[in-house]
Amino acid sequence: MLNIISKNLNLQEKINIDPYIPINITWGKWNEIEEGTHYFRLGDFKKSLLEIGIGSNTGIIRSVTLVESNKVFLNDVNNEYNLSNIEQGIPVFELSQFAGKGIADIKCNIEVRLFNNNLLLTFRDDDKAEKCIYSDRVMFGANQLNELCFIMVEGLSKEETMQLNDVLSSRSK
């Protein structure tokens, strides 16, 4: 799974909401020539896909893109997370899973929840977050083994919430 090995200083994050790609988040300005990107792809790869881009040398997060999800819940949250162990920064991920290739595919269930001006992406069933790293409006939850178990975008504006609601409502159960 995605192991967080440390955290780095904050980089400027940018959140884009789109009718076709529900949400894309990027951090900093990157030069692909200086450092390439490795991708963790999570989902069933037919009806759900979440792509996480990380620097190929540093392991620093570059992007999170929700491409598709068939498990969407609007105005509903059923998971409680321990948000008491919170650090500011951005996650740095372990790169050993790539073994010379630029993509690591991980089959898992992705759930998308939109509630109280927050967007929650979960992909580790029954995992409890033991610590969180936050960067401006994005929070990364890690379990006891430092494996990423959720990503939450907090403090969405009314306009962002309405845009996401429109995009996700066509995908909800």
LOTIVEX-227795 format. One record per residue (C-alpha): residue in one letter; x, y, z. Coordinates in steps of 0.2 Angstrom, whole numbers, plus 2048, in hexadecimal, padded with zeros to 3 digits. Example, Ala and Ser with C-alpha at 12.3 -4.5 7.8 and 13.67 -1.06 7.14 Angstrom:
BEGIN
<atom r="A" u="83E" v="7EA" w="827"/>
<atom r="S" u="844" v="7FB" w="824"/>
END
This chain:
BEGIN
<atom r="M" u="800" v="800" w="800"/>
<atom r="L" u="805" v="812" w="800"/>
<atom r="N" u="811" v="815" w="80F"/>
<atom r="I" u="815" v="826" w="815"/>
<atom r="I" u="827" v="827" w="81B"/>
<atom r="S" u="828" v="839" w="820"/>
<atom r="K" u="820" v="84A" w="81D"/>
<atom r="N" u="827" v="859" w="814"/>
<atom r="L" u="824" v="86C" w="815"/>
<atom r="N" u="814" v="872" w="80D"/>
<atom r="L" u="814" v="875" w="7FB"/>
<atom r="Q" u="806" v="880" w="7F3"/>
<atom r="E" u="7F7" v="875" w="7EF"/>
<atom r="K" u="7EB" v="878" w="7E1"/>
<atom r="I" u="7D9" v="870" w="7E0"/>
<atom r="N" u="7D0" v="86E" w="7D0"/>
<atom r="I" u="7BE" v="868" w="7CE"/>
<atom r="D" u="7B8" v="862" w="7BD"/>
<atom r="P" u="7A9" v="85A" w="7B5"/>
<atom r="Y" u="7B3" v="84C" w="7AE"/>
<atom r="I" u="7C1" v="849" w="7BB"/>
<atom r="P" u="7B8" v="84D" w="7CC"/>
<atom r="I" u="7C7" v="853" w="7D5"/>
<atom r="N" u="7D9" v="856" w="7D1"/>
<atom r="I" u="7E5" v="85D" w="7DE"/>
<atom r="T" u="7F7" v="862" w="7DB"/>
<atom r="W" u="806" v="868" w="7E6"/>
<atom r="G" u="814" v="874" w="7E1"/>
<atom r="K" u="81B" v="877" w="7D0"/>
<atom r="W" u="824" v="868" w="7C8"/>
<atom r="N" u="831" v="866" w="7BB"/>
<atom r="E" u="82F" v="854" w="7B3"/>
<atom r="I" u="840" v="855" w="7AC"/>
<atom r="E" u="848" v="857" w="7BD"/>
<atom r="E" u="83D" v="84A" w="7C5"/>
<atom r="G" u="831" v="83E" w="7BE"/>
<atom r="T" u="820" v="839" w="7C5"/>
<atom r="H" u="81C" v="827" w="7CC"/>
<atom r="Y" u="809" v="823" w="7CD"/>
<atom r="F" u="800" v="819" w="7DA"/>
<atom r="R" u="7EF" v="814" w="7D2"/>
<atom r="L" u="7E2" v="80E" w="7DE"/>
<atom r="G" u="7D1" v="806" w="7DA"/>
<atom r="D" u="7C9" v="7F8" w="7D1"/>
<atom r="F" u="7CF" v="800" w="7C0"/>
<atom r="K" u="7BE" v="7FE" w="7B8"/>
<atom r="K" u="7B2" v="809" w="7C3"/>
<atom r="S" u="7BE" v="811" w="7CF"/>
<atom r="L" u="7CF" v="819" w="7CD"/>
<atom r="L" u="7D8" v="825" w="7D8"/>
<atom r="E" u="7EA" v="82A" w="7D2"/>
<atom r="I" u="7F7" v="831" w="7DE"/>
<atom r="G" u="807" v="838" w="7D6"/>
<atom r="I" u="817" v="839" w="7DF"/>
<atom r="G" u="828" v="840" w="7DB"/>
<atom r="S" u="833" v="831" w="7D4"/>
<atom r="N" u="842" v="836" w="7DE"/>
<atom r="T" u="83B" v="83E" w="7EE"/>
<atom r="G" u="82B" v="835" w="7F1"/>
<atom r="I" u="822" v="846" w="7F4"/>
<atom r="I" u="810" v="847" w="7EF"/>
<atom r="R" u="80C" v="850" w="7DF"/>
<atom r="S" u="7FA" v="84C" w="7DB"/>
<atom r="V" u="7EA" v="844" w="7E0"/>
<atom r="T" u="7DE" v="841" w="7D2"/>
<atom r="L" u="7CD" v="838" w="7D4"/>
<atom r="V" u="7C9" v="832" w="7C3"/>
<atom r="E" u="7BA" v="827" w="7C7"/>
<atom r="S" u="7B0" v="81F" w="7D5"/>
<atom r="N" u="7A0" v="815" w="7D6"/>
<atom r="K" u="79F" v="816" w="7E9"/>
<atom r="V" u="79A" v="828" w="7EC"/>
<atom r="F" u="790" v="82E" w="7FB"/>
<atom r="L" u="789" v="83F" w="7FC"/>
<atom r="N" u="786" v="848" w="80D"/>
<atom r="D" u="78B" v="838" w="816"/>
<atom r="V" u="79A" v="833" w="820"/>
<atom r="N" u="79B" v="823" w="82A"/>
<atom r="N" u="7AD" v="822" w="82F"/>
<atom r="E" u="7B5" v="82A" w="83E"/>
<atom r="Y" u="7C7" v="82F" w="83E"/>
<atom r="N" u="7D3" v="833" w="84B"/>
<atom r="L" u="7D8" v="845" w="846"/>
<atom r="S" u="7E2" v="849" w="856"/>
<atom r="N" u="7F3" v="844" w="850"/>
<atom r="I" u="7F5" v="851" w="842"/>
<atom r="E" u="804" v="858" w="83A"/>
<atom r="Q" u="806" v="865" w="82D"/>
<atom r="G" u="80F" v="861" w="81D"/>
<atom r="I" u="80E" v="856" w="80E"/>
<atom r="P" u="811" v="843" w="80E"/>
<atom r="V" u="820" v="83B" w="807"/>
<atom r="F" u="81D" v="829" w="801"/>
<atom r="E" u="828" v="81A" w="800"/>
<atom r="L" u="82E" v="816" w="7EE"/>
<atom r="S" u="833" v="804" w="7F0"/>
<atom r="Q" u="823" v="7FE" w="7E8"/>
<atom r="F" u="828" v="805" w="7D7"/>
<atom r="A" u="837" v="7F9" w="7D4"/>
<atom r="G" u="83C" v="803" w="7C4"/>
<atom r="K" u="82B" v="806" w="7BD"/>
<atom r="G" u="821" v="816" w="7BF"/>
<atom r="I" u="810" v="80F" w="7C4"/>
<atom r="A" u="80A" v="804" w="7D2"/>
<atom r="D" u="7F8" v="7FE" w="7D1"/>
<atom r="I" u="7EF" v="7F9" w="7E1"/>
<atom r="K" u="7DE" v="7F1" w="7E1"/>
<atom r="C" u="7D2" v="7F8" w="7EE"/>
<atom r="N" u="7C1" v="7FF" w="7F1"/>
<atom r="I" u="7C0" v="812" w="7F0"/>
<atom r="E" u="7B2" v="81B" w="7F9"/>
<atom r="V" u="7AE" v="82D" w="7F6"/>
<atom r="R" u="7A4" v="838" w="802"/>
<atom r="L" u="79F" v="84A" w="801"/>
<atom r="F" u="799" v="851" w="811"/>
<atom r="N" u="799" v="862" w="81B"/>
<atom r="N" u="7A4" v="86A" w="80E"/>
<atom r="N" u="7B1" v="85C" w="80E"/>
<atom r="L" u="7B6" v="84E" w="802"/>
<atom r="L" u="7BC" v="83E" w="809"/>
<atom r="L" u="7C4" v="831" w="7FE"/>
<atom r="T" u="7C7" v="820" w="807"/>
<atom r="F" u="7CF" v="810" w="801"/>
<atom r="R" u="7D4" v="806" w="810"/>
<atom r="D" u="7C6" v="7FC" w="817"/>
<atom r="D" u="7C4" v="7FC" w="82A"/>
<atom r="D" u="7D4" v="806" w="82C"/>
<atom r="K" u="7D5" v="813" w="83A"/>
<atom r="A" u="7E0" v="822" w="837"/>
<atom r="E" u="7ED" v="824" w="845"/>
<atom r="K" u="7F5" v="834" w="83E"/>
<atom r="C" u="7F1" v="841" w="831"/>
<atom r="I" u="7FC" v="84D" w="827"/>
<atom r="Y" u="7F3" v="85C" w="820"/>
<atom r="S" u="7F8" v="868" w="812"/>
<atom r="D" u="7ED" v="878" w="812"/>
<atom r="R" u="7DC" v="870" w="80E"/>
<atom r="V" u="7E1" v="85E" w="80B"/>
<atom r="M" u="7E3" v="851" w="819"/>
<atom r="F" u="7EC" v="840" w="817"/>
<atom r="G" u="7E8" v="832" w="823"/>
<atom r="A" u="7F4" v="824" w="827"/>
<atom r="N" u="7F0" v="814" w="831"/>
<atom r="Q" u="7FC" v="80C" w="83F"/>
<atom r="L" u="807" v="806" w="831"/>
<atom r="N" u="809" v="817" w="829"/>
<atom r="E" u="7FF" v="811" w="81A"/>
<atom r="L" u="7F4" v="81F" w="812"/>
<atom r="C" u="7E1" v="81B" w="816"/>
<atom r="F" u="7D8" v="82A" w="811"/>
<atom r="I" u="7DA" v="83B" w="809"/>
<atom r="M" u="7CE" v="849" w="80E"/>
<atom r="V" u="7CB" v="85A" w="806"/>
<atom r="E" u="7C5" v="866" w="813"/>
<atom r="G" u="7BC" v="877" w="813"/>
<atom r="L" u="7B5" v="876" w="801"/>
<atom r="S" u="7AC" v="886" w="7FC"/>
<atom r="K" u="79A" v="886" w="7F8"/>
<atom r="E" u="79E" v="887" w="7E6"/>
<atom r="E" u="7AB" v="879" w="7E7"/>
<atom r="T" u="79E" v="86E" w="7F1"/>
<atom r="M" u="790" v="871" w="7E4"/>
<atom r="Q" u="79C" v="86D" w="7D5"/>
<atom r="L" u="7A2" v="85D" w="7DE"/>
<atom r="N" u="790" v="858" w="7E3"/>
<atom r="D" u="78B" v="85B" w="7D0"/>
<atom r="V" u="799" v="850" w="7CA"/>
<atom r="L" u="798" v="842" w="7D7"/>
<atom r="S" u="785" v="841" w="7D8"/>
<atom r="S" u="785" v="839" w="7C7"/>
<atom r="R" u="790" v="82C" w="7CE"/>
<atom r="S" u="788" v="829" w="7DF"/>
<atom r="K" u="77E" v="819" w="7E4"/>
END
